Structures are given as structure tokens and as C-alpha cells.
Amino acid sequence: MRCPICKSPVPDDDDDARPRTYPFCSERCKLIDLGRWLDGKYQIPVVEDDLEEGDPTAPPGFGSDDE
């Protein structure tokens, strides 16, 4: 396996050789990845529904603020 940040090889087949920072090769790469998450550089895409309130095909409770 390769480190997701710097692409250097990281042992993954033997638990004794696997670093504590797995899947990263070092603490530095681990912190770089954390910083990217905290800065919002990694994002999970969101797909907006085309359903509107009052749409008969909308699931029950869609668009209601009663809860």
C-alpha cells in the first residue's frame, strides 16, 4: 500500500511492520490529512432532491416542520 499523502510505501500485510500511523507512513502525513479535513478540502458530494413540498411522490413528512 502507498501513503495517501506522500505516496511512499507503507507495509500493510504484517501487523508487526505496520506503523502506528497506518495507513499513513508517518505522523506528519497523518496530520496533513487531518488538516485537509478540517480546512474543508475533502468534501462528500451532496445530491439535491428535485422533490418539492406538496409533491405526491414525496415521502411522508417531506418538507414538514412539525417535528
Beta strands, then each sheet from edge to edge (+ up, - down):
end
